[in-house]
Amino acid sequence: METHSFYKISPAENFGKGKQAQKGLGVALISYSRGCRISLVPSSESFCTSITWESLTSKTERGNFEVSMSETLKIYTYPDPVLRTSTEEVVDIDEETQKLIDQMAETMYAAPGIGLAANQVGVAKSIVVYDLTPKDKGRNLSVLINPEIVSSEGRIVFDEACLSVIDFSAEVARSAMVKVRGFDRHGRPVDIEAEGLLAICLQHEIDHLKGKLFIDYVSSLKRALYKKKLKKMMKKSKVSNT
């Protein structure tokens, strides 16, 4: 479900049976509830301001709100081998694919991030979701299925980061302008001429589909230093969890 107006659930950490979701003040935030994400979207100009747990189902309408619940997925992180998996072309955009797209979108927003590829959540399908809309402007989800870069030109250097490469960023040189071809979630052909941040985002995510990470573009020394740092972080995390 693509939406643009969102309402903050309060209290976020205690929302459950008997609690209510209160109208937020222009906050593009969706809170967790029993492992799910809950989206509250006004379906008309006249809308109610609260909804109780008892009214929530997998997809229903209550008052003037449409309520949907989508689970978030695990984001795999470097150096997990699943990130090196080349994805397969999507042949049938079926109900399962639509569900995956919704889950990927919720996972991306929850992280938060501006883009996510299917193999980042452990699914070897050629699907990318992204949204470069500023947080205070709501959401404008874009979906690309079986995307490919058909032309590129120019050069741009940008400091990149990634949801799958924790606590690391680095300058990466990419094409300044790209033309990308693929399909939207309804199977309609899409041609995108992108430049700037959108061009960077699309190249970054399409790299993921090929099993390539932005860290592959940095020097071997920087990669080695990051691996050393990552080992220390993982060791510290294990100690704190024991």
Buried (B, 14 or more C-beta within 10 A) or exposed (E): EEBEBBBBBBEEEEBEEEBEBBBBEEEBBBBBBEEBBBBBBBEEEEBEBBBEBEBBEEEEEBBBBBBBBBEBBEBBBBEEEBBBBEBBEBEEBEEEBBEBBBBBBBBBBBEEBBBBBBBBBBBEBBBBBBBEBEEEEBBEBBBBBBBEBEEBEEEBEBEBBBBBBBEBBBEBEBBBBBBBBBBEBEEEEBEBEBBEEBBBBBBBBBBBBBBBBBBEBBEEEEBEEBEEEBEEEEEEEEEEEE
